[in-house]
Amino acid sequence: MSLADQAQVADLMAAQIEVLLMDLHRRRAELTAQIASLQGQGSSGLTRIDKIRTDLNAQINSSLAAIDTLIEETETAARGLRREAGLA
């Protein structure tokens, strides 16, 4: 593969990573908004509803942690790609 081809592949990969990061950050913002909404609702006075809200909040927090991990891993991959492109 020529240097021009390698540069084109690196540029394409960088663009794909940026799109992925934008999507992950958007989804993170959506989850954060859902958490705020749930916390702002307060107690319903109904045990079942409050339990469902508590469980939903826990699941959203778990999803948020997973997205944070994906963002970190993707940003690390992007830094590695930039480093490799700089060395080429």
C-alpha positions as CSV (number, residue, x, y, z in Angstrom):
1,M,0.0,0.0,0.0
2,S,1.4,3.4,-1.0
3,L,1.9,6.2,1.5
4,A,-1.0,8.1,-0.1
5,D,-3.2,5.1,0.3
6,Q,-2.1,4.7,3.9
7,A,-2.8,8.4,4.6
8,Q,-6.3,8.1,3.0
9,V,-7.1,5.0,5.2
10,A,-5.9,6.9,8.3
11,D,-8.0,9.9,7.4
12,L,-11.1,7.7,6.9
13,M,-10.5,5.9,10.2
14,A,-10.1,9.3,12.0
15,A,-13.3,10.5,10.5
16,Q,-15.2,7.3,11.5
17,I,-13.8,7.7,15.1
18,E,-15.0,11.3,15.2
19,V,-18.5,10.3,14.1
20,L,-18.5,7.5,16.7
21,L,-17.4,9.9,19.4
22,M,-20.1,12.4,18.5
23,D,-22.7,9.7,18.7
24,L,-21.4,8.5,22.1
25,H,-21.4,12.0,23.5
26,R,-25.0,12.5,22.2
27,R,-26.2,9.3,23.8
28,R,-24.4,10.2,27.0
29,A,-26.2,13.6,27.1
30,E,-29.5,11.8,26.5
31,L,-28.9,9.5,29.4
32,T,-27.8,12.3,31.7
33,A,-31.1,14.1,30.8
34,Q,-33.1,11.0,31.6
35,I,-31.4,10.7,35.0
36,A,-32.2,14.3,35.8
37,S,-35.8,13.8,34.8
38,L,-36.1,10.7,37.0
39,Q,-34.5,12.4,39.9
40,G,-36.7,15.5,39.5
41,Q,-40.0,13.5,39.6
42,G,-39.8,12.7,43.3
43,S,-41.8,10.0,45.0
44,S,-45.0,8.9,43.5
45,G,-46.3,7.5,46.7
46,L,-46.8,4.2,45.0
47,T,-44.2,1.6,46.0
48,R,-44.3,-0.3,42.7
49,I,-43.8,2.9,40.6
50,D,-41.0,4.2,42.9
51,K,-39.3,0.8,42.7
52,I,-39.5,0.8,38.9
53,R,-38.0,4.4,38.8
54,T,-35.2,3.3,41.2
55,D,-34.5,0.2,39.0
56,L,-34.6,2.4,35.8
57,N,-32.3,4.9,37.4
58,A,-29.8,2.1,38.2
59,Q,-29.9,0.7,34.7
60,I,-29.4,4.2,33.2
61,N,-26.4,4.8,35.5
62,S,-25.0,1.4,34.4
63,S,-25.5,2.4,30.8
64,L,-23.9,5.8,31.4
65,A,-20.8,4.0,32.9
66,A,-20.6,1.8,29.9
67,I,-20.8,4.7,27.5
68,D,-18.1,6.5,29.5
69,T,-15.9,3.5,29.1
70,L,-16.5,3.4,25.3
71,I,-15.7,7.1,25.1
72,E,-12.5,6.6,26.9
73,E,-11.5,3.6,24.8
74,T,-12.4,5.4,21.6
75,E,-10.5,8.6,22.5
76,T,-7.5,6.4,23.3
77,A,-7.8,4.7,19.9
78,A,-8.0,8.1,18.3
79,R,-4.9,9.3,20.1
80,G,-3.1,6.2,19.0
81,L,-4.2,6.7,15.4
82,R,-3.0,10.3,15.4
83,R,0.3,9.2,16.9
84,E,0.8,6.6,14.2
85,A,-0.1,9.0,11.5
86,G,2.4,11.5,12.9
87,L,5.1,8.8,12.8
88,A,4.3,7.7,9.2
